[in-house]
Amino acid sequence: GRDVNRVRIRAGENLRKISEANAKLTILNKTADTIKAYWDVVAATEGARVYEEALRNAERLMKISETRRDIGTAADIDVLQAKAGVAMRQSELIQAYSRISDASDALKLLLNLQDDGRFSKITVLPIDRPNPDATLVFNIDKFEESLDVSVQRALELRPENEMTDLEIANALLEQQKARNDMLPQFDLVGSYARGGRSSQYGRTLTGLLEGQDEALSIGFQASVAIGNRAARGAHQRARLNTRQAEERRKQARMALMMQVHFAARSVVANQALLESTRQTVRLQEANVNAEERRLRIGITTSYQVLRVQEDLTAAQAQELQARIAFEKALVDLQTAEGSLLDNLGITY
């Protein structure tokens, strides 16, 4: 019948839809990778600013140490230690500038930026900055409710759902075809012939046109395979393939839900880490100010101030990393939901 004979066509249409869903999944992942690469550029840029501030702090310490030496309240070793701190901060700043170029090149590669067929040499200047206080795509205060919403989005929006459904549809088509192959074959056959008889070629053609000799036959033809083991085996394989496709769909749905759970917990953890690093930075800033005042009155050393400044730089770097990690966690959550393209206004 028509349905059986159209099995290959319908299966081909499903394969085309699977390819489209796979392409959408690729776009979703590449978009997420590009956004995270952009945040890497932001992290490198902001990290350079952290080390620029560290260099200014070290230079301020060197001036304080030189002033104290000139008035006789500090030894040359204090100035030497302060200069060593300045040199170290300069080295760190050079490395920070290099990381900006590396992160920028990685982003340009994802964007496929070229100048006359060569890798682009343009400088990427990030405009957006991490803003954890902005409206979130995930309500941390209502974690369980937000998690359920995100899981439901994943089950509706992720391309893998359509892909697994189409795989099951194709498996059912194969099962339908295999079931049909087990049936006896019954065909209606017929033939019609028209000709002419003559020893001359021209008269033969004339007889053909006049219908001098006609023949018509019609009949039925049936065949039944004895045992039909091949068809039964194919049908059994098709049934097993359908069950395997159904199990793959269950596993895929569970994997999607697990990814949402991981991403949601990452958002919460990075939010808490961000608050913790903010407090650490404020405390370290106060500690640096206090230690510099102690240095001015001569109850501490330049070496101790350098150590406190290093702690401040480390705290600022950790806060920056927490900000970037939080932004990336939001991207991962939207990717796990499958809502990233819609949230960015990208239609496929």
Phi, psi and chi 1 to 4 in degrees:
 res  aa     phi    psi   chi1   chi2   chi3   chi4
   1 GLY       -  177.4      -      -      -      -
   2 ARG   -63.2  -42.9  177.9 -178.4  -60.6  176.2
   3 ASP   -60.2  -43.6  -70.4  -18.9      -      -
   4 VAL   -67.6  -41.5  174.6      -      -      -
   5 ASN   -71.6  -18.4  -76.1  -59.7      -      -
   6 ARG   -95.5    7.7  -73.1  176.7   56.4   86.3
   7 VAL   -58.4  -46.3  162.8      -      -      -
   8 ARG   -65.3  -36.7  -63.7  -58.1  179.7 -162.0
   9 ILE   -65.9  -46.8  -61.5  175.3      -      -
  10 ARG   -65.0  -38.7  -67.1  161.1   61.0 -171.1
  11 ALA   -64.9  -38.9      -      -      -      -
  12 GLY   -64.2  -39.1      -      -      -      -
  13 GLU   -62.8  -40.1  -67.7  174.4  -12.2      -
  14 ASN   -65.5  -38.8  -70.4  -21.7      -      -
  15 LEU   -63.9  -37.2  -71.2  174.3      -      -
  16 ARG   -63.9  -41.9  176.8  179.2   56.7   81.0
  17 LYS   -65.4  -36.1  -66.3  177.8 -178.8  178.2
  18 ILE   -63.5  -40.8  -70.2  174.9      -      -
  19 SER   -63.7  -39.0  -62.6      -      -      -
  20 GLU   -65.8  -42.0  -69.7  179.9   -9.7      -
  21 ALA   -64.3  -38.1      -      -      -      -
  22 ASN   -65.4  -38.7 -166.7   28.4      -      -
  23 ALA   -64.0  -40.6      -      -      -      -
  24 LYS   -63.2  -39.3 -175.7  176.7 -179.1  179.5
  25 LEU   -63.2  -40.9  178.2   61.2      -      -
  26 THR   -62.1  -43.5  -58.5      -      -      -
  27 ILE   -62.5  -42.2  -67.0  172.8      -      -
  28 LEU   -59.7  -47.6  175.5   64.5      -      -
  29 ASN   -68.6  -40.3  -68.4  -29.9      -      -
  30 LYS   -66.6  -36.6  -71.6  -62.3 -178.4 -179.4
  31 THR   -63.6  -43.5  -58.0      -      -      -
  32 ALA   -62.6  -42.4      -      -      -      -
  33 ASP   -62.1  -39.4  -67.8  -19.0      -      -
  34 THR   -66.5  -42.6  -56.3      -      -      -
  35 ILE   -63.2  -43.0  -63.9  173.7      -      -
  36 LYS   -67.7  -33.2  -70.6 -168.8  -75.6 -171.7
  37 ALA   -65.8  -36.1      -      -      -      -
  38 TYR   -62.8  -42.5  171.5   83.1      -      -
  39 TRP   -66.4  -27.7  -72.6  123.0      -      -
  40 ASP   -65.0  -39.3  -72.3  -23.3      -      -
  41 VAL   -63.8  -43.2  176.4      -      -      -
  42 VAL   -61.0  -43.2  174.0      -      -      -
  43 ALA   -61.3  -42.5      -      -      -      -
  44 ALA   -66.7  -40.0      -      -      -      -
  45 THR   -66.1  -48.1  -56.3      -      -      -
  46 GLU   -67.7  -32.7  -66.2  -63.9  -46.6      -
  47 GLY   -63.7  -36.9      -      -      -      -
  48 ALA   -62.7  -37.4      -      -      -      -
  49 ARG   -66.1  -35.6  -65.4 -176.7  179.2 -179.4
  50 VAL   -62.2  -43.9  169.1      -      -      -
  51 TYR   -74.5  -25.9  -72.2  107.6      -      -
  52 GLU   -65.5  -41.8  -73.3  173.1   -5.6      -
  53 GLU   -65.4  -38.0 -178.4  179.7   -8.0      -
  54 ALA   -62.7  -38.9      -      -      -      -
  55 LEU   -65.4  -40.5  177.4   59.1      -      -
  56 ARG   -63.7  -39.2  -71.5 -166.7  -65.2  -91.1
  57 ASN   -63.5  -41.6  -69.5  -22.6      -      -
  58 ALA   -66.4  -39.2      -      -      -      -
  59 GLU   -67.1  -36.7  -69.7  173.6  -16.1      -
  60 ARG   -64.9  -39.7 -174.5  175.8   64.2 -108.2
  61 LEU   -63.4  -39.5  174.1   61.7      -      -
  62 MET   -63.8  -40.2 -175.4  177.6   66.3      -
  63 LYS   -64.9  -41.3  -68.6  179.6  179.8  178.7
  64 ILE   -62.5  -41.8  -65.2  173.4      -      -
  65 SER   -66.6  -40.6  -61.2      -      -      -
  66 GLU   -64.7  -40.2  -70.7  175.3  -15.0      -
  67 THR   -63.9  -43.2  -58.3      -      -      -
  68 ARG   -66.3  -34.8  -66.6 -178.3   62.9 -115.5
  69 ARG   -67.6  -40.3 -177.3 -164.5   58.3 -175.0
  70 ASP   -64.0  -32.5  -65.8  -20.5      -      -
  71 ILE   -93.0    1.6   62.7  176.9      -      -
  72 GLY    86.3   17.6      -      -      -      -
  73 THR  -105.7    4.6   58.2      -      -      -
  74 ALA  -143.9  155.1      -      -      -      -
  75 ALA   -94.1  168.6      -      -      -      -
  76 ASP   -63.3  -29.1  -68.9  -22.7      -      -
  77 ILE   -63.2  -31.5 -172.9   62.0      -      -
  78 ASP   -66.1  -40.9  -68.0  -32.4      -      -
  79 VAL   -67.4  -39.7  176.9      -      -      -
  80 LEU   -62.1  -42.8 -177.9   60.8      -      -
  81 GLN   -64.6  -38.8  -69.8  172.7  -14.7      -
  82 ALA   -65.6  -40.2      -      -      -      -
  83 LYS   -65.6  -38.5  -71.4 -178.0  177.5 -180.0
  84 ALA   -61.9  -38.7      -      -      -      -
  85 GLY   -63.3  -40.1      -      -      -      -
  86 VAL   -63.1  -43.7  170.9      -      -      -
  87 ALA   -62.6  -40.0      -      -      -      -
  88 MET   -65.5  -42.0 -177.5 -178.9  -61.9      -
  89 ARG   -65.2  -35.5  -60.0  -63.0 -179.6  -90.1
  90 GLN   -63.8  -41.3  -70.3  174.1  -18.1      -
  91 SER   -64.0  -42.9  -61.0      -      -      -
  92 GLU   -63.6  -36.9  -67.3  172.6  -15.2      -
  93 LEU   -67.5  -38.8 -175.2   57.6      -      -
  94 ILE   -61.8  -42.6  -67.8  172.5      -      -
  95 GLN   -64.2  -36.9  -65.4  175.0   -0.1      -
  96 ALA   -64.3  -41.9      -      -      -      -
  97 TYR   -62.6  -37.5  -73.0  148.1      -      -
  98 SER   -65.1  -38.2  177.5      -      -      -
  99 ARG   -65.0  -31.5  -74.1 -168.2  -69.1  -91.6
 100 ILE   -61.6  -46.1  -66.1  176.8      -      -
 101 SER   -63.1  -41.6  -60.9      -      -      -
 102 ASP   -63.8  -46.3  -66.4  -18.9      -      -
 103 ALA   -65.2  -37.7      -      -      -      -
 104 SER   -64.2  -41.5  178.1      -      -      -
 105 ASP   -63.9  -39.3  -74.1  -14.0      -      -
 106 ALA   -62.6  -39.8      -      -      -      -
 107 LEU   -67.8  -42.1  177.7   59.6      -      -
 108 LYS   -64.0  -32.3  -72.7 -172.3  -70.6 -175.3
 109 LEU   -65.9  -42.9  179.3   62.3      -      -
 110 LEU   -65.7  -34.9  -75.0  171.9      -      -
 111 LEU   -83.3   -6.6  -64.5  175.6      -      -
 112 ASN    56.9   46.3 -165.0   26.1      -      -
 113 LEU   -80.5  126.2  -63.8 -178.3      -      -
 114 GLN  -134.5  152.8  -58.9 -179.9   25.3      -
 115 ASP  -125.2  103.1  -67.0  -28.1      -      -
 116 ASP    56.6   44.4  -63.0  -30.8      -      -
 117 GLY    80.9    0.2      -      -      -      -
 118 ARG  -112.8  159.1  -65.0 -177.0  177.3  -86.8
 119 PHE   -59.9  131.3 -168.6   76.7      -      -
 120 SER   -65.1  143.2  177.2      -      -      -
 121 LYS  -105.0    9.0  -63.2  179.7 -179.2  179.1
 122 ILE   -66.1  157.6   66.2  171.6      -      -
 123 THR   -98.1  126.4  -59.1      -      -      -
 124 VAL   -88.0  121.3  177.4      -      -      -
 125 LEU  -111.8  103.4  -61.7  176.6      -      -
 126 PRO   -68.3  138.7   24.5  -32.4      -      -
 127 ILE  -102.5  -49.7  -62.9  176.6      -      -
 128 ASP   -69.3  147.0  -66.4  -20.9      -      -
 129 ARG  -125.3  152.9  -69.1  -65.6 -174.3  -89.3
 130 PRO   -60.2  131.6   18.5  -29.8      -      -
 131 ASN  -134.6   83.6 -175.2   14.6      -      -
 132 PRO   -64.5  -17.4  -18.9   31.8      -      -
 133 ASP   -84.0   -5.2  -61.6  -34.8      -      -
 134 ALA   -72.5  169.2      -      -      -      -
 135 THR   -60.7  127.7  -56.8      -      -      -
 136 LEU   -89.0  154.2  -60.5  178.8      -      -
 137 VAL   -84.2   -3.1  -63.7      -      -      -
 138 PHE  -139.9  123.7 -173.6   85.0      -      -
 139 ASN   -84.1  103.3 -169.6  -14.3      -      -
 140 ILE   -67.8  -33.2  -63.7  177.4      -      -
 141 ASP   -65.1  -28.8  -63.8  -28.2      -      -
 142 LYS  -116.0   69.9  -61.1  179.8  179.0  179.3
 143 PHE   -62.1  -50.9  178.4   79.8      -      -
 144 GLU   -62.8  -44.2  -64.7  -63.0  -25.7      -
 145 GLU   -64.9  -43.9  -62.8  178.2    6.4      -
 146 SER   -64.9  -36.2  -60.4      -      -      -
 147 LEU   -64.5  -42.2 -179.5   60.0      -      -
 148 ASP   -63.1  -39.6  -68.2  -21.6      -      -
 149 VAL   -64.0  -43.0  171.2      -      -      -
 150 SER   -65.3  -40.0  -64.4      -      -      -
 151 VAL   -63.1  -41.9  168.3      -      -      -
 152 GLN   -64.4  -38.7 -174.1   60.8   33.1      -
 153 ARG   -61.8  -42.6  -73.5  177.0 -178.5  170.4
 154 ALA   -61.9  -39.9      -      -      -      -
 155 LEU   -70.8  -17.7  -63.8  178.2      -      -
 156 GLU  -100.3  -33.8  -65.9  174.3   -2.9      -
 157 LEU  -105.4  -26.4  -60.2  177.5      -      -
 158 ARG   -66.0  134.7  -72.2  -75.8  -63.1 -167.6
 159 PRO   -63.0  -23.6  -21.6   32.6      -      -
 160 GLU   -61.1  -30.8  -68.5   93.1  -29.2      -
 161 ASN   -62.0  -47.0  -64.2  -48.3      -      -
 162 GLU   -64.4  -38.8 -178.5 -179.3    3.0      -
 163 MET   -63.4  -45.8  -65.1  166.6   64.7      -
 164 THR   -68.3  -36.4   53.1      -      -      -
 165 ASP   -63.1  -40.7  -70.9  -17.9      -      -
 166 LEU   -69.8  -33.5  -69.6  170.8      -      -
 167 GLU   -64.2  -40.0  -72.6  176.3   -2.9      -
 168 ILE   -65.1  -41.0  -67.3  176.6      -      -
 169 ALA   -60.5  -42.3      -      -      -      -
 170 ASN   -66.6  -37.4  -86.6    1.1      -      -
 171 ALA   -64.2  -38.0      -      -      -      -
 172 LEU   -67.5  -35.1  -70.0  173.4      -      -
 173 LEU   -64.4  -43.4  -71.6  174.8      -      -
 174 GLU   -63.0  -37.3  -70.3  -65.2  -29.4      -
 175 GLN   -65.8  -39.6 -174.3  175.6  -22.1      -
 176 GLN   -62.3  -43.5  177.4 -174.6   -4.5      -
 177 LYS   -65.7  -41.9 -177.4  178.7 -178.6  -58.0
 178 ALA   -65.4  -36.5      -      -      -      -
 179 ARG   -65.3  -38.4 -173.8 -173.2  -56.3  113.0
 180 ASN   -67.3  -34.0 -179.7   78.8      -      -
 181 ASP   -67.5  -18.1  -68.6  -19.8      -      -
 182 MET   -80.0  -15.3  -68.1 -168.1  -58.4      -
 183 LEU   -78.0  154.0  -60.5  175.9      -      -
 184 PRO   -62.1  150.4  -20.0   31.1      -      -
 185 GLN   -98.2  128.2 -176.3  168.6  -16.4      -
 186 PHE  -131.8  118.1 -178.1   81.4      -      -
 187 ASP  -123.1  143.9  -62.6  -33.8      -      -
 188 LEU   -97.4  122.4  172.7   65.7      -      -
 189 VAL  -121.9  148.8  -64.4      -      -      -
 190 GLY  -160.6  162.1      -      -      -      -
 191 SER  -151.1  153.2   65.0      -      -      -
 192 TYR  -140.4  132.4  169.7   75.3      -      -
 193 ALA  -131.5  147.5      -      -      -      -
 194 ARG  -142.5  130.0 -173.3  172.8 -175.9  174.7
 195 GLY  -153.9 -176.9      -      -      -      -
 196 GLY  -140.0  152.7      -      -      -      -
 197 ARG  -122.9  125.6  -65.5 -170.7  -60.9  -89.2
 198 SER  -172.9  153.3  177.4      -      -      -
 199 SER   -78.5   -9.2   59.2      -      -      -
 200 GLN  -109.3  141.4  -62.8 -179.6    2.7      -
 201 TYR   -64.8  -42.1 -178.3   69.9      -      -
 202 GLY   -63.9  -42.9      -      -      -      -
 203 ARG   -67.5  -30.2  -68.7 -178.1  179.6 -179.6
 204 THR   -63.0  -44.0  -57.8      -      -      -
 205 LEU   -64.4  -38.6  -66.4  178.4      -      -
 206 THR   -63.5  -44.1  -58.6      -      -      -
 207 GLY   -61.6  -33.6      -      -      -      -
 208 LEU   -65.5  -42.5  178.3   62.8      -      -
 209 LEU   -69.8  -33.6  -64.7  175.3      -      -
 210 GLU   -85.1   -3.1  -66.0  176.3   -7.5      -
 211 GLY    69.7   42.6      -      -      -      -
 212 GLN   -63.8  -36.5 -175.1 -179.0   27.4      -
 213 ASP  -135.4  116.0 -170.1    7.4      -      -
 214 GLU  -126.3  149.4  -68.9 -176.8  -36.7      -
 215 ALA  -143.8  136.7      -      -      -      -
 216 LEU  -135.3  133.3  175.3   65.8      -      -
 217 SER  -139.6  146.9   66.0      -      -      -
 218 ILE  -146.6  146.2 -171.0  170.5      -      -
 219 GLY  -170.2 -177.2      -      -      -      -
 220 PHE  -122.0  148.7  -59.5   97.1      -      -
 221 GLN  -139.4  127.9  178.6  177.5  -49.2      -
 222 ALA  -131.5  149.6      -      -      -      -
 223 SER  -146.3  140.1   63.0      -      -      -
 224 VAL  -127.8  121.2  178.5      -      -      -
 225 ALA   -76.1  128.4      -      -      -      -
 226 ILE   -75.6  121.6  -59.7  176.5      -      -
 227 GLY    81.6  -50.8      -      -      -      -
 228 ASN    52.7   44.4 -155.9   10.9      -      -
 229 ARG   -66.8  -36.3  -65.8  178.5  179.5  177.5
 230 ALA   -62.0  -46.1      -      -      -      -
 231 ALA   -67.1  -39.4      -      -      -      -
 232 ARG   -64.9  -39.8  -66.4  179.1 -175.5  -83.3
 233 GLY   -64.7  -40.1      -      -      -      -
 234 ALA   -64.1  -38.1      -      -      -      -
 235 HIS   -66.6  -39.3 -178.3 -107.8      -      -
 236 GLN   -64.8  -42.0 -175.6   65.9   18.0      -
 237 ARG   -61.9  -40.8  -73.3 -164.8  -59.3  -89.1
 238 ALA   -63.3  -39.6      -      -      -      -
 239 ARG   -63.8  -42.2  -68.7  178.7   58.2 -171.7
 240 LEU   -65.7  -39.4  -68.0  175.2      -      -
 241 ASN   -63.1  -36.5  -70.7  -23.5      -      -
 242 THR   -65.0  -44.1  -58.5      -      -      -
 243 ARG   -63.6  -39.7  -69.4 -179.7   57.2 -174.7
 244 GLN   -64.2  -39.8  -69.9  175.7   -7.8      -
 245 ALA   -64.0  -38.8      -      -      -      -
 246 GLU   -65.7  -40.0  -68.3  173.2  -10.5      -
 247 GLU   -67.1  -37.7  -70.9  -60.5  -39.0      -
 248 ARG   -63.4  -36.5  -74.7 -164.9  -63.2  -90.5
 249 ARG   -65.0  -42.8  178.5  174.6   62.6  177.8
 250 LYS   -61.0  -45.1  -67.4  178.9 -178.2  178.5
 251 GLN   -65.0  -38.5  -66.3  177.0    0.0      -
 252 ALA   -64.8  -41.0      -      -      -      -
 253 ARG   -65.9  -40.8  -70.6  168.1   66.6   88.6
 254 MET   -63.9  -40.1  -68.0  -63.4  -66.6      -
 255 ALA   -64.7  -39.2      -      -      -      -
 256 LEU   -63.2  -44.2  -69.1  178.3      -      -
 257 MET   -64.7  -38.1  -69.9 -174.1  -77.5      -
 258 MET   -63.9  -40.9 -178.9 -169.9   67.9      -
 259 GLN   -61.7  -39.5  -69.4  176.1    8.7      -
 260 VAL   -64.1  -42.2  173.1      -      -      -
 261 HIS   -61.2  -46.2  -79.6 -116.1      -      -
 262 PHE   -59.8  -47.4  -78.5  169.0      -      -
 263 ALA   -64.2  -40.6      -      -      -      -
 264 ALA   -64.9  -43.3      -      -      -      -
 265 ARG   -65.2  -34.5  -74.4 -163.8  -65.0  -91.0
 266 SER   -64.5  -39.3  179.2      -      -      -
 267 VAL   -61.2  -46.3  169.7      -      -      -
 268 VAL   -64.2  -45.0  175.1      -      -      -
 269 ALA   -63.9  -43.1      -      -      -      -
 270 ASN   -70.2  -29.9  -78.3  -72.9      -      -
 271 GLN   -65.1  -44.4  174.5   69.4   13.3      -
 272 ALA   -65.9  -40.7      -      -      -      -
 273 LEU   -63.5  -36.3 -179.5   60.8      -      -
 274 LEU   -64.8  -43.9  178.5   56.6      -      -
 275 GLU   -62.7  -39.3  -67.1  -62.1  -30.8      -
 276 SER   -65.6  -44.2  175.4      -      -      -
 277 THR   -68.4  -31.6   54.2      -      -      -
 278 ARG   -60.4  -47.2  -79.4  176.7  174.1  174.7
 279 GLN   -63.5  -38.7  -64.8  179.7    5.8      -
 280 THR   -62.0  -41.5  -57.1      -      -      -
 281 VAL   -63.5  -44.4  168.8      -      -      -
 282 ARG   -61.3  -41.7  -72.5 -165.4  -67.8  -93.7
 283 LEU   -67.5  -39.9  -66.5  173.7      -      -
 284 GLN   -68.1  -35.7  -69.5  -64.7  -18.0      -
 285 GLU   -62.5  -43.4  -71.8  174.1  -13.4      -
 286 ALA   -64.7  -36.1      -      -      -      -
 287 ASN   -66.1  -40.2 -164.6   16.1      -      -
 288 VAL   -64.4  -45.1  167.6      -      -      -
 289 ASN   -60.7  -42.4  -67.1  -27.9      -      -
 290 ALA   -66.3  -39.8      -      -      -      -
 291 GLU   -69.1  -35.5 -160.8   66.6   24.1      -
 292 GLU   -67.9  -36.9  -72.3 -177.5   -2.5      -
 293 ARG   -64.6  -38.9  -72.4 -164.2  -62.2  -92.6
 294 ARG   -64.8  -34.9  -65.3  178.9   61.9 -168.0
 295 LEU   -66.1  -39.2  177.8   63.4      -      -
 296 ARG   -63.5  -31.3  -71.7 -170.9  176.4   94.4
 297 ILE   -96.0    3.6   60.7  177.6      -      -
 298 GLY    83.2   23.4      -      -      -      -
 299 ILE  -109.6   13.6   58.9  176.1      -      -
 300 THR  -148.7 -179.2 -171.4      -      -      -
 301 THR  -120.4  164.8   62.2      -      -      -
 302 SER   -63.8  -35.5  -62.3      -      -      -
 303 TYR   -61.4  -41.7  177.6   74.0      -      -
 304 GLN   -66.7  -39.1 -176.6   62.0   28.3      -
 305 VAL   -64.4  -39.5  175.6      -      -      -
 306 LEU   -60.7  -41.1  -79.2  172.8      -      -
 307 ARG   -63.9  -41.0  -68.0 -173.6   58.4 -175.3
 308 VAL   -66.1  -40.0  174.8      -      -      -
 309 GLN   -64.0  -38.0  -72.1 -179.4   -9.3      -
 310 GLU   -62.3  -40.1  -70.7  175.9   -2.4      -
 311 ASP   -62.3  -39.1  -66.5  -20.7      -      -
 312 LEU   -64.8  -44.9  173.0   60.3      -      -
 313 THR   -60.8  -42.8  -58.2      -      -      -
 314 ALA   -63.1  -40.4      -      -      -      -
 315 ALA   -65.6  -40.9      -      -      -      -
 316 GLN   -64.9  -39.2  -69.5  173.3  -25.6      -
 317 ALA   -65.3  -39.2      -      -      -      -
 318 GLN   -66.3  -38.6  -71.4  177.0   -3.5      -
 319 GLU   -63.7  -42.5 -177.5 -167.1   12.3      -
 320 LEU   -62.6  -43.9  175.4   59.7      -      -
 321 GLN   -62.1  -37.9  -68.8  174.2    0.7      -
 322 ALA   -65.8  -39.2      -      -      -      -
 323 ARG   -62.0  -47.0  -73.5  175.7  176.5  -90.0
 324 ILE   -66.4  -40.9  -61.1  -59.8      -      -
 325 ALA   -62.9  -36.2      -      -      -      -
 326 PHE   -66.1  -43.6 -178.5   75.3      -      -
 327 GLU   -63.0  -42.0  -66.7  -69.4  -16.4      -
 328 LYS   -66.7  -34.8  -72.0 -175.2  176.5 -178.6
 329 ALA   -64.0  -37.8      -      -      -      -
 330 LEU   -64.9  -39.1  -68.9  179.0      -      -
 331 VAL   -64.5  -43.9  173.8      -      -      -
 332 ASP   -62.0  -37.7  -70.6  -24.0      -      -
 333 LEU   -66.3  -45.3  176.4   60.6      -      -
 334 GLN   -65.9  -32.6  -65.2  175.0   79.9      -
 335 THR   -67.8  -43.2  -56.1      -      -      -
 336 ALA   -63.7  -35.2      -      -      -      -
 337 GLU   -72.8  -27.2  -68.6  177.9  -11.5      -
 338 GLY    83.2   11.7      -      -      -      -
 339 SER   -99.2    2.0   61.4      -      -      -
 340 LEU   -62.0  -46.8 -179.3   62.8      -      -
 341 LEU   -63.1  -42.6  -61.2 -179.5      -      -
 342 ASP   -64.6  -40.7  -66.7  -23.9      -      -
 343 ASN   -65.9  -27.6  -67.0  -19.0      -      -
 344 LEU   -91.1   -1.2  -65.0  174.2      -      -
 345 GLY    75.9   24.5      -      -      -      -
 346 ILE   -97.2  123.9  -61.2  175.2      -      -
 347 THR  -110.0  140.3   57.1      -      -      -
 348 TYR  -114.2      -  174.0   78.2      -      -
